[in-house]
């Protein structure tokens, strides 16, 4: 199991809620089916986009179980299991293992501000509890601390199931640094849709995407085209998708993407949980206008390609 590599397009799944704030289980099942039908490479429930900080333990486990059951092994499921408490992260990892997840995503200790030694020990303790692949998640914008390249090297040297990192620090240079240090021993995944093309050009192998909640087929095409070496073709599609890559983060994710998912009929509600709240009226117009424009551009592109 530890030899499995996750590459290509991976959706950082939003979690659907009913208008009263409870988990919308049927929406979630249908969402999994839509993603797989549209060719997504893998699914990642209960990450940041899945509002994991405001799910209780029972809900967290239920979302993981629903996605695994609905996917039916057709695509890998990487369960978000991160926490700033190492013991809680281990507990979530054990549940993901038992539920049948193909891998787990783990973030650094947000709020705790651990040293690099603390980060190393945190991930090491988790890695010793599972033989499933672990995706390290480096997102200093939310966690303040980063995972240094030296710490990644130590983790890869010690643990055969640590061979992936999701990079969300906004730096293409990090891809170069990781690849120079570790080469094919590390699989780098973009955590920023807008940088996916640039990351792949520097050696990354895919993306954990927010935009693919809306456009799984197109994000998959973009990634596969770039991985196949057709950077010119990938650039054209990137330019078409870029406005939505940009505006899905006009307010904290997943607020904008859930608005668009409701508009598209993917979710029946755009409800988020406090302290996230409904998008402002001004930004609502911006996001929906961008979504409509990109959707229209993609429809035109598809119609032209079929002629």
C-alpha positions as CSV (number, residue, x, y, z in Angstrom):
1,X,0.0,0.0,0.0
2,X,2.8,2.4,0.8
3,X,4.1,2.2,-2.8
4,X,1.0,3.9,-4.1
5,X,1.5,7.3,-5.6
6,X,-1.2,9.9,-5.9
7,X,-0.8,12.1,-9.0
8,X,-3.0,14.0,-11.4
9,X,-6.3,15.8,-10.4
10,X,-7.5,15.4,-6.9
11,X,-10.6,17.2,-5.6
12,X,-10.4,18.8,-2.2
13,X,-14.1,18.1,-1.6
14,X,-16.5,20.6,-0.1
15,X,-18.9,19.2,2.5
16,X,-22.6,19.8,1.7
17,X,-24.9,20.9,4.5
18,X,-28.6,21.2,4.6
19,X,-30.1,24.7,5.2
20,X,-30.3,23.9,9.0
21,X,-26.6,23.1,9.0
22,X,-26.8,19.3,9.2
23,X,-24.8,17.1,6.9
24,X,-26.5,16.7,3.5
25,X,-25.7,13.0,3.0
26,X,-27.6,12.5,-0.3
27,X,-25.9,15.5,-1.8
28,X,-22.5,14.1,-0.8
29,X,-23.2,10.7,-2.4
30,X,-24.4,12.4,-5.7
31,X,-21.4,14.7,-5.6
32,X,-19.0,11.7,-5.5
33,X,-20.8,10.1,-8.4
34,X,-20.5,13.3,-10.5
35,X,-16.8,13.7,-9.8
36,X,-16.0,10.1,-10.8
37,X,-18.2,10.4,-13.9
38,X,-16.4,13.5,-15.0
39,X,-13.0,11.8,-14.7
40,X,-11.5,13.0,-11.5
41,X,-8.3,11.1,-10.4
42,X,-8.9,11.0,-6.7
43,X,-11.1,12.4,-3.9
44,X,-10.0,14.1,-0.7
45,X,-12.8,14.6,1.8
46,X,-12.6,16.6,5.1
47,X,-9.7,18.8,4.3
48,X,-9.8,22.6,4.7
49,X,-12.3,22.9,1.8
50,X,-14.4,20.3,3.6
51,X,-14.7,22.5,6.6
52,X,-13.0,19.9,8.8
53,X,-12.4,22.5,11.7
54,X,-16.2,22.7,12.3
55,X,-17.1,19.1,11.9
56,X,-17.4,17.1,15.1
57,X,-15.7,13.7,15.3
58,X,-18.8,11.8,14.4
59,X,-19.5,13.9,11.3
60,X,-15.9,13.8,10.2
61,X,-15.9,10.0,10.3
62,X,-19.3,9.9,8.6
63,X,-18.2,12.0,5.7
64,X,-15.1,9.8,5.2
65,X,-17.2,6.7,5.3
66,X,-19.8,8.0,2.9
67,X,-17.2,9.1,0.3
68,X,-15.4,5.7,0.5
69,X,-18.6,3.8,0.2
70,X,-19.8,5.9,-2.8
71,X,-16.5,5.8,-4.6
72,X,-16.5,1.9,-4.5
73,X,-12.8,1.8,-5.1
74,X,-13.2,3.4,-8.6
75,X,-10.8,6.2,-7.5
76,X,-8.5,6.6,-4.5
77,X,-9.9,8.3,-1.5
78,X,-7.4,10.3,0.6
79,X,-9.0,11.2,3.9
80,X,-8.2,14.5,5.6
81,X,-7.0,13.4,9.1
82,X,-5.1,16.5,10.2
83,X,-5.1,18.1,13.6
84,X,-2.9,20.4,15.7
85,X,-3.2,17.6,18.4
86,X,-1.0,14.7,17.4
87,X,-3.2,12.3,19.4
88,X,-6.3,13.5,17.6
89,X,-4.5,13.2,14.3
90,X,-3.6,9.6,15.1
91,X,-7.2,8.8,16.1
92,X,-8.5,10.2,12.8
93,X,-5.9,8.3,10.9
94,X,-6.9,5.0,12.6
95,X,-10.5,5.7,11.6
96,X,-9.6,6.4,8.0
97,X,-7.6,3.1,7.9
98,X,-10.5,1.1,9.3
99,X,-12.9,2.8,6.9
100,X,-10.8,1.8,3.9
101,X,-9.2,5.1,2.9
102,X,-6.3,4.8,0.4
103,X,-4.3,7.5,2.1
104,X,-4.4,10.4,4.6
105,X,-3.7,14.1,4.5
106,X,-1.9,15.7,7.5
107,X,-1.3,19.3,8.2
108,X,1.3,21.0,10.5
109,X,0.4,22.1,14.0
110,X,-1.7,25.2,13.4
111,X,-1.9,27.6,16.4
112,X,0.7,25.6,18.3
113,X,3.6,27.0,16.2
114,X,5.8,24.0,16.7
115,X,9.5,24.0,15.8
116,X,10.8,21.9,12.9
117,X,11.7,19.2,15.4
118,X,8.2,19.3,16.7
119,X,6.8,19.0,13.2
120,X,9.1,16.1,12.5
121,X,8.0,14.3,15.6
122,X,4.3,15.0,14.9
123,X,4.5,13.5,11.4
124,X,6.7,10.6,12.6
125,X,4.2,9.7,15.3
126,X,1.4,9.5,12.8
127,X,3.5,7.6,10.2
128,X,4.2,4.9,12.8
129,X,0.4,4.3,13.2
130,X,-0.4,3.5,9.5
131,X,1.1,1.9,6.5
132,X,-1.1,4.0,4.2
133,X,0.5,6.8,2.2
134,X,0.6,10.1,4.1
135,X,0.3,13.4,2.2
136,X,2.1,16.2,4.1
137,X,0.2,19.5,3.9
138,X,2.3,22.6,4.0
139,X,0.1,25.7,4.2
140,X,1.9,28.5,6.1
141,X,-0.9,31.0,5.4
142,X,-3.2,29.0,7.7
143,X,-0.7,27.4,10.0
144,X,2.0,30.1,10.3
145,X,4.7,27.5,10.3
146,X,6.0,25.7,7.2
147,X,7.5,22.3,6.7
148,X,11.1,22.9,5.8
149,X,12.8,21.0,3.0
150,X,15.2,19.6,5.5
151,X,12.3,18.3,7.6
152,X,10.7,16.7,4.5
153,X,14.0,15.0,3.8
154,X,14.2,13.6,7.3
155,X,10.6,12.3,7.1
156,X,11.1,10.7,3.7
157,X,14.4,9.0,4.9
158,X,12.7,7.6,8.0
159,X,9.2,6.6,6.8
160,X,8.4,4.7,3.6
161,X,4.8,5.9,3.6
162,X,5.7,9.6,3.4
163,X,6.3,10.3,-0.3
164,X,3.8,13.1,-1.0
165,X,3.5,16.8,-0.1
166,X,0.7,19.3,-0.9
167,X,2.3,22.7,-1.4
168,X,0.1,25.6,-0.6
169,X,2.7,28.3,0.2
170,X,2.4,30.1,-3.1
171,X,6.0,29.5,-4.1
172,X,7.1,27.7,-7.3
173,X,10.6,27.8,-6.0
174,X,9.5,25.3,-3.3
175,X,8.9,22.7,-6.0
176,X,12.4,23.2,-7.4
177,X,13.9,22.9,-3.9
178,X,12.0,19.7,-3.0
179,X,12.8,18.1,-6.4
180,X,16.5,19.1,-6.2
181,X,16.6,17.6,-2.7
182,X,14.5,14.4,-3.2
183,X,13.9,13.9,-6.9
184,X,11.4,11.1,-7.5
185,X,11.3,10.2,-3.8
186,X,8.7,13.0,-3.3
187,X,5.5,13.6,-5.2
188,X,4.6,17.3,-5.1
189,X,1.0,18.3,-5.5
190,X,-0.1,21.9,-6.0
191,X,-2.5,23.2,-3.4
192,X,-3.3,26.3,-5.4
193,X,-5.3,26.0,-8.7
194,X,-3.7,29.1,-10.1
195,X,-0.2,27.7,-9.7
196,X,-0.8,24.2,-10.9
197,X,0.6,24.8,-14.4
198,X,3.7,26.5,-13.1
199,X,4.2,23.8,-10.5
200,X,4.0,21.0,-13.1
201,X,6.4,22.9,-15.3
202,X,8.8,22.8,-12.3
203,X,8.3,19.1,-11.6
204,X,5.0,18.7,-9.6
205,X,2.8,15.8,-10.4
206,X,-0.7,17.1,-9.9
207,X,-3.1,19.3,-7.9
208,X,-5.4,19.0,-4.9
209,X,-7.9,21.3,-6.3
210,X,-10.8,23.5,-5.1
211,X,-11.9,24.4,-8.7
212,X,-12.5,20.8,-9.6
213,X,-15.4,20.8,-7.2
214,X,-17.0,22.7,-10.1
215,X,-15.0,21.7,-13.2
216,X,-13.6,18.2,-12.6
217,X,-13.2,17.3,-16.2
218,X,-11.5,20.6,-17.2
219,X,-9.1,20.5,-14.3
220,X,-8.3,16.9,-15.1
221,X,-7.6,17.8,-18.7
222,X,-5.4,20.8,-17.7
223,X,-3.3,18.6,-15.4
224,X,-3.0,15.7,-17.8
225,X,-2.2,17.9,-20.7
226,X,0.6,19.6,-18.7
227,X,1.9,16.2,-17.4
228,X,2.0,15.0,-21.0
229,X,4.3,17.8,-21.9
230,X,1.9,19.9,-23.9
231,X,2.4,23.2,-22.0
232,X,1.0,25.3,-24.9
233,X,-2.3,23.4,-24.8
234,X,-2.3,23.4,-21.0
235,X,-1.7,27.2,-21.0
236,X,-4.7,27.9,-23.2
237,X,-7.0,25.9,-20.8
238,X,-5.3,27.5,-17.8
239,X,-6.1,31.0,-19.2
240,X,-9.7,30.0,-19.7
241,X,-10.0,28.7,-16.1
242,X,-7.9,31.3,-14.4
243,X,-10.6,33.8,-13.5
244,X,-12.4,31.1,-11.5
245,X,-9.1,30.0,-10.0
246,X,-8.7,33.6,-8.8
247,X,-12.2,34.4,-7.6
248,X,-12.9,31.2,-5.7
249,X,-10.6,32.7,-3.1
250,X,-12.1,36.2,-3.0
251,X,-13.4,35.2,0.4
252,X,-12.2,32.3,2.6
253,X,-12.7,28.9,1.0
254,X,-15.1,27.2,0.7
255,X,-17.5,30.1,0.8
256,X,-17.2,31.1,-2.9
257,X,-17.0,27.5,-4.3
258,X,-20.1,26.5,-2.3
259,X,-22.0,29.5,-3.7
260,X,-21.2,28.3,-7.2
261,X,-22.0,24.7,-6.4
262,X,-25.4,25.7,-5.4
263,X,-25.8,27.8,-8.5
264,X,-24.8,24.8,-10.6
265,X,-27.2,22.5,-8.8
266,X,-24.4,20.3,-7.4
267,X,-25.4,21.1,-3.8
268,X,-28.9,22.1,-2.7
269,X,-27.5,24.7,-0.2
270,X,-24.5,26.9,0.0
271,X,-24.6,26.8,3.8
272,X,-21.3,27.1,5.7
273,X,-20.6,26.9,9.4
274,X,-19.5,29.7,11.6
275,X,-17.1,31.3,11.9
276,X,-17.4,31.2,8.1
277,X,-20.4,33.1,7.0
278,X,-22.5,34.0,3.9
279,X,-20.5,35.8,1.2
280,X,-20.9,39.5,1.0
281,X,-23.3,40.9,-1.6
282,X,-20.5,42.6,-3.6
283,X,-18.4,39.5,-3.7
284,X,-21.4,37.3,-4.5
285,X,-21.9,39.2,-7.7
286,X,-18.2,39.0,-8.6
287,X,-18.1,35.2,-8.0
288,X,-21.3,34.4,-9.8
289,X,-20.4,36.6,-12.8
290,X,-17.0,34.9,-13.1
291,X,-18.5,31.5,-12.8
292,X,-21.0,32.3,-15.6
293,X,-18.3,33.7,-17.8
294,X,-16.0,30.7,-17.4
295,X,-18.8,28.3,-17.8
296,X,-19.8,30.0,-21.1
297,X,-16.2,30.0,-22.3
298,X,-15.9,26.3,-21.6
299,X,-19.1,25.6,-23.4
300,X,-17.9,27.5,-26.4
301,X,-14.6,25.7,-26.3
302,X,-16.4,22.3,-26.2
303,X,-18.7,23.3,-29.1
304,X,-15.8,24.5,-31.2
305,X,-13.9,21.2,-30.5
306,X,-16.8,19.1,-31.7
307,X,-17.1,20.8,-35.1
